[in-house]
Amino acid sequence: MSRLRVTSKAMVIVLAVGGALLVLVSGSREWVHGSVQDPLGASQITGTGTEVASGLAALALVGAAAALASATSGRVVRRVALVVLALAAVGLGVLSGRVLHDPSGVMGSVAARAMGRTGSVQTHVTTTAWPWVCLVAGLLLLVAAIGGWVGASSWRGLGARYEAQGTATGARGQRVASDWDRLDAGDDPTAPEPRDLTQ
Protein backbone atom coordinates (compact mmCIF):
# COMPACT_ATOMS: atom_id res chain seq x y z
CA MET A 1 0.00 0.00 0.00
CA SER A 2 2.95 2.35 0.60
CA ARG A 3 3.54 2.60 -3.13
CA LEU A 4 0.15 4.25 -3.53
CA ARG A 5 0.99 7.14 -1.21
CA VAL A 6 1.77 10.54 -2.66
CA THR A 7 4.97 10.60 -0.61
CA SER A 8 6.31 7.39 -2.15
CA LYS A 9 9.07 7.48 -4.73
CA ALA A 10 6.98 5.65 -7.34
CA MET A 11 4.03 8.01 -7.00
CA VAL A 12 6.23 11.10 -7.19
CA ILE A 13 7.70 9.86 -10.47
CA VAL A 14 4.27 8.96 -11.87
CA LEU A 15 2.79 12.35 -10.98
CA ALA A 16 5.74 14.35 -12.26
CA VAL A 17 6.31 12.46 -15.49
CA GLY A 18 2.57 12.23 -16.15
CA GLY A 19 2.18 15.96 -15.55
CA ALA A 20 5.15 16.72 -17.82
CA LEU A 21 3.67 14.63 -20.63
CA LEU A 22 0.36 16.41 -20.19
CA VAL A 23 2.13 19.75 -20.52
CA LEU A 24 3.84 18.65 -23.73
CA VAL A 25 0.53 17.49 -25.20
CA SER A 26 -1.31 20.66 -24.22
CA GLY A 27 1.51 22.83 -25.53
CA SER A 28 1.01 21.46 -29.02
CA ARG A 29 -2.71 22.23 -28.97
CA GLU A 30 -4.59 25.45 -29.70
CA TRP A 31 -4.74 27.69 -26.63
CA VAL A 32 -6.26 30.87 -28.08
CA HIS A 33 -8.23 31.80 -31.17
CA GLY A 34 -9.88 34.94 -32.43
CA SER A 35 -9.22 37.80 -34.82
CA VAL A 36 -6.89 40.72 -35.37
CA GLN A 37 -7.73 44.00 -37.04
CA ASP A 38 -5.62 44.45 -40.17
CA PRO A 39 -5.74 47.41 -42.58
CA LEU A 40 -6.99 44.97 -45.19
CA GLY A 41 -9.66 43.60 -42.88
CA ALA A 42 -10.09 41.26 -39.93
CA SER A 43 -7.93 38.16 -39.94
CA GLN A 44 -8.55 34.98 -38.02
CA ILE A 45 -5.68 33.92 -35.77
CA THR A 46 -4.88 31.00 -33.53
CA GLY A 47 -2.03 30.25 -31.18
CA THR A 48 -0.76 27.01 -29.70
CA GLY A 49 0.52 26.71 -26.18
CA THR A 50 4.17 26.83 -27.16
CA GLU A 51 3.51 29.95 -29.28
CA VAL A 52 1.75 32.01 -26.62
CA ALA A 53 3.66 30.62 -23.63
CA SER A 54 7.22 29.93 -24.69
CA GLY A 55 9.13 27.77 -22.25
CA LEU A 56 6.38 25.22 -21.62
CA ALA A 57 8.31 22.31 -23.13
CA ALA A 58 11.52 23.25 -21.35
CA LEU A 59 9.82 23.45 -17.96
CA ALA A 60 8.07 20.13 -18.54
CA LEU A 61 11.35 18.40 -19.38
CA VAL A 62 13.10 20.01 -16.41
CA GLY A 63 10.32 18.84 -14.11
CA ALA A 64 10.46 15.26 -15.37
CA ALA A 65 14.27 15.18 -15.15
CA ALA A 66 14.18 16.61 -11.61
CA ALA A 67 11.71 13.96 -10.49
CA LEU A 68 13.89 11.18 -11.87
CA ALA A 69 16.98 12.72 -10.29
CA SER A 70 15.25 12.91 -6.92
CA ALA A 71 14.49 9.21 -7.09
CA THR A 72 17.99 8.09 -8.06
CA SER A 73 20.27 10.40 -6.10
CA GLY A 74 21.58 10.84 -2.58
CA ARG A 75 19.87 12.89 0.09
CA VAL A 76 21.35 16.29 -0.73
CA VAL A 77 20.87 16.05 -4.51
CA ARG A 78 17.40 14.63 -3.88
CA ARG A 79 16.35 17.73 -1.96
CA VAL A 80 17.80 20.04 -4.61
CA ALA A 81 16.00 18.12 -7.36
CA LEU A 82 12.69 18.40 -5.52
CA VAL A 83 13.14 22.17 -5.21
CA VAL A 84 13.81 22.34 -8.96
CA LEU A 85 10.67 20.27 -9.55
CA ALA A 86 8.63 22.70 -7.46
CA LEU A 87 10.07 25.70 -9.32
CA ALA A 88 9.21 24.09 -12.66
CA ALA A 89 5.65 23.56 -11.43
CA VAL A 90 5.37 27.19 -10.36
CA GLY A 91 6.76 28.31 -13.71
CA LEU A 92 4.13 26.29 -15.56
CA GLY A 93 1.44 27.84 -13.39
CA VAL A 94 2.70 31.34 -14.16
CA LEU A 95 2.82 30.74 -17.92
CA SER A 96 -0.63 29.20 -18.17
CA GLY A 97 -2.12 31.70 -15.70
CA ARG A 98 -0.75 34.61 -17.75
CA VAL A 99 -2.52 33.34 -20.86
CA LEU A 100 -5.76 32.78 -18.96
CA HIS A 101 -5.57 36.26 -17.41
CA ASP A 102 -4.72 38.21 -20.57
CA PRO A 103 -5.10 36.11 -23.74
CA SER A 104 -5.30 39.15 -26.04
CA GLY A 105 -2.13 40.60 -24.60
CA VAL A 106 -0.03 37.47 -25.01
CA MET A 107 -1.45 36.86 -28.49
CA GLY A 108 -0.63 40.38 -29.67
CA SER A 109 3.07 39.72 -30.23
CA VAL A 110 2.37 36.35 -31.84
CA ALA A 111 -0.06 37.98 -34.26
CA ALA A 112 2.45 40.74 -35.02
CA ARG A 113 5.12 38.21 -35.96
CA ALA A 114 2.65 36.33 -38.13
CA MET A 115 1.92 39.58 -39.97
CA GLY A 116 5.58 40.39 -40.40
CA ARG A 117 5.57 43.21 -37.86
CA THR A 118 7.42 43.97 -34.65
CA GLY A 119 5.93 44.71 -31.27
CA SER A 120 2.30 43.87 -30.65
CA VAL A 121 -1.03 44.34 -32.40
CA GLN A 122 -4.50 44.53 -30.96
CA THR A 123 -6.31 41.21 -30.96
CA HIS A 124 -9.67 39.90 -29.87
CA VAL A 125 -9.23 36.30 -28.78
CA THR A 126 -10.61 33.76 -26.35
CA THR A 127 -8.97 30.79 -24.69
CA THR A 128 -9.67 27.10 -25.08
CA ALA A 129 -9.56 24.48 -22.36
CA TRP A 130 -5.90 23.63 -22.95
CA PRO A 131 -4.39 26.36 -20.74
CA TRP A 132 -6.45 24.92 -17.90
CA VAL A 133 -5.11 21.47 -18.71
CA CYS A 134 -1.59 22.84 -18.46
CA LEU A 135 -2.43 24.50 -15.15
CA VAL A 136 -3.67 21.18 -13.76
CA ALA A 137 -0.52 19.49 -15.04
CA GLY A 138 1.56 22.08 -13.21
CA LEU A 139 -0.38 21.30 -10.05
CA LEU A 140 0.47 17.62 -10.49
CA LEU A 141 4.15 18.51 -10.58
CA LEU A 142 3.75 20.65 -7.48
CA VAL A 143 1.98 17.84 -5.61
CA ALA A 144 4.81 15.51 -6.64
CA ALA A 145 7.39 17.97 -5.32
CA ILE A 146 5.60 18.42 -1.99
CA GLY A 147 4.97 14.69 -1.61
CA GLY A 148 8.59 13.96 -2.42
CA TRP A 149 9.83 16.52 0.07
CA VAL A 150 7.71 14.97 2.83
CA GLY A 151 8.60 11.38 2.04
CA ALA A 152 12.17 11.70 0.75
CA SER A 153 13.74 10.92 4.11
CA SER A 154 12.33 7.38 3.94
CA TRP A 155 13.40 6.69 0.33
CA ARG A 156 16.20 4.29 -0.42
CA GLY A 157 18.64 5.29 -3.14
CA LEU A 158 19.66 3.05 -6.02
CA GLY A 159 23.09 2.80 -4.49
CA ALA A 160 21.88 0.87 -1.43
CA ARG A 161 23.06 -2.47 -2.83
CA TYR A 162 26.57 -1.08 -3.11
CA GLU A 163 26.70 -0.26 0.57
CA ALA A 164 27.31 -3.92 1.39
CA GLN A 165 30.34 -3.85 -0.90
CA GLY A 166 31.55 -0.73 0.86
CA THR A 167 31.15 -2.48 4.19
CA ALA A 168 33.15 -5.43 2.94
CA THR A 169 35.84 -3.08 1.71
CA GLY A 170 35.90 -1.49 5.14
CA ALA A 171 36.32 -4.89 6.76
CA ARG A 172 39.28 -5.66 4.49
CA GLY A 173 40.73 -2.28 5.34
CA GLN A 174 40.48 -3.07 9.04
CA ARG A 175 42.21 -6.41 8.42
CA VAL A 176 45.06 -4.68 6.59
CA ALA A 177 45.39 -2.22 9.44
CA SER A 178 45.60 -5.08 11.98
CA ASP A 179 48.34 -6.75 9.90
CA TRP A 180 50.38 -3.56 10.05
CA ASP A 181 49.86 -3.49 13.81
CA ARG A 182 51.26 -7.03 14.05
CA LEU A 183 54.27 -6.01 11.99
CA ASP A 184 54.87 -3.06 14.29
CA ALA A 185 54.78 -5.46 17.22
CA GLY A 186 57.45 -7.67 15.57
CA ASP A 187 55.11 -10.44 14.37
CA ASP A 188 54.94 -11.76 10.81
CA PRO A 189 51.28 -11.86 9.74
CA THR A 190 52.16 -14.13 6.81
CA ALA A 191 53.78 -16.79 8.98
CA PRO A 192 51.69 -19.92 9.59
CA GLU A 193 50.12 -20.29 12.94
CA PRO A 194 52.13 -22.62 15.20
CA ARG A 195 50.58 -26.01 15.78
CA ASP A 196 49.87 -27.27 19.26
CA LEU A 197 52.15 -30.33 19.57
CA THR A 198 50.53 -31.43 22.80
CA GLN A 199 47.43 -32.57 20.97
N, C-alpha and C positions, 0 to 999 in steps of 0.2 A: 504493500500500500504506500510505502514511503516514496516510491517513484512517481506517484500521482500528485504529490504535493508540489505547490508552486516553488517551494524552496529547494527542491531536489535538483541535482545537476541535469538530469534528463529533461525535466520540464522546462528549465531555464533555456536549454538549447532549443527545444521544440517551439517555445513561445517566441524566442528571438529570431530564429531562422524562418519560422512561419510568418512572423510579422514582416521580416525583410523581403521575403518573396512576395507578400501582399503589396508592399510598397512598390516593388519593381513592376508588378502587374498593373497597379493603378497608375503608375507614372507613364505608362505607354497608352493609357486611355484618354479620352477627351474630358478635360476638366471644365472648360468654359466654352461657351458659344454665344454668338450674337452678331452685331453689325458694327461697322465703323463708317463714319461719314467721310466720304471722299469727294473731291471737287467734281468727279465724274458721276457721282451717285453713291448710294449706300452699298457697301460690300459686306457679304457674309464672312465671318471669321470664326475660327475655332482654335483652341489651344490645348495641347496635351499636358499632362502633369509635368513632364520634364521640360516643356517649353515655358510654362508660366511659373515653375518653381524649380529652377536649376539647383542641382545638388541633391535631389531626391535619391538617385541611384547610388551616389557616393556614400550618403549617410546610411542607406540600407546595407551596403556591403560592409561598411565600417562596423555597424551594429552586429551583423552576423559574425564577422571575424572576431569581434570583441567577446561575443558569447562563447565561441569555440575556444578562444584563448583562456577565458576564465575557467573553462572546464578541464583544460589540459596543462595548466601552469601551477607554479607554487603559490604560496599564500599571498605574497606581496604583489606579484604580477596579476594574480587573480583579482585582487581588490582594485588595482589600476584598470584592468580590463572591464570590470563592472561599472566603474565610473565612466569610462569611455562609452559603454553601452547606454548608460543613462543620458549622457550628453547627446548621443546620436538620436535617442528617442525624443528629447526635448527639441532638437533641431528639426526633426520631422514634424513635430507639433507646430513649431513656429512657421515653417514653410506652408503647411496646409492651412493653418489658421489665417495666415496673411491672404491667401487666395480667397478663403471663405469670407473674410472681412471686407476686402476691397477687390473684387474680381475685375472691375473695369480698370482700376489703377494698374494692376499687374499685367493686364492684357494690352495696355496701351503701348508699351515698348515692343512687345511681340508683334503687334499689328504694324507698328512703324517700320520694323525691320522687314516684314513681309511686303510692305509697300515701297521699300527701297529708301526709307527716310531714317533720320537719326532722332533721338529723343523719344517722345511719346505722343500718341494721338488719342483723341477722345473716342472712347468706345462705349457701346451699350451691350453688355453681356450678362449672362446668368451662369451659375455653376451647375454642374451635374452632381451625381452622388459620389463620384470618385474621390474628390478631396476629403469627404467624410470617411471613406474607406481608408485612405492614407492616415487620417487622424487616428482611427481605431487601431491601425497597424502600429503607429507610433506608441499608442498606449500599451500594446502588447509588449513592445520592447522595454517600455518603462517598468511594467509589471515584472518582466524577466529580470531586469536589473535589480529591482528592490528585493524580489524573491531570492536572487542569487546572493545579494549582500547579507540577507538574514541567514541563509542556510550555508554560506560558503565555509564557515568554520568547521562544519561536519563533513565536507566533501573530502574524498581521497583522490590524490593526484594520480596520474598515469605512471608516475615513477615509483609508486609504492612497492612494486615487485622487485625493484632494484635495491631497496633498502636492506633486504636480506643479504644481498651480495656485499653491500657496504659493511654490514655487520661482520660478515665472514672475513672481509679484508681487515677489519679492525682487530679481529681475533688473531689473524696471522701476524699483524703488526705487533700485538702484545707478546706473541711467542718470540718474534725476532728480538724484541726488547729484552725479554727474559734470558735469551741466549747470550746477549751482550753482557748482561749482569753476571752470568756464570763465568764468562771469559774474564771479566774484571776481578772476579773472586779467585781466579787461577784454575778454574775447571775447564775441561774441554767438552763442549756440548755435543761434539760429534763422536766422542768416544763411547763405545758400547757400555751399557750398564753392567757392573760386576755381578757375576752369578754368586748365589749363596751356596757355598760348597758343603754346608752342614746338612743340606737337604738330601 
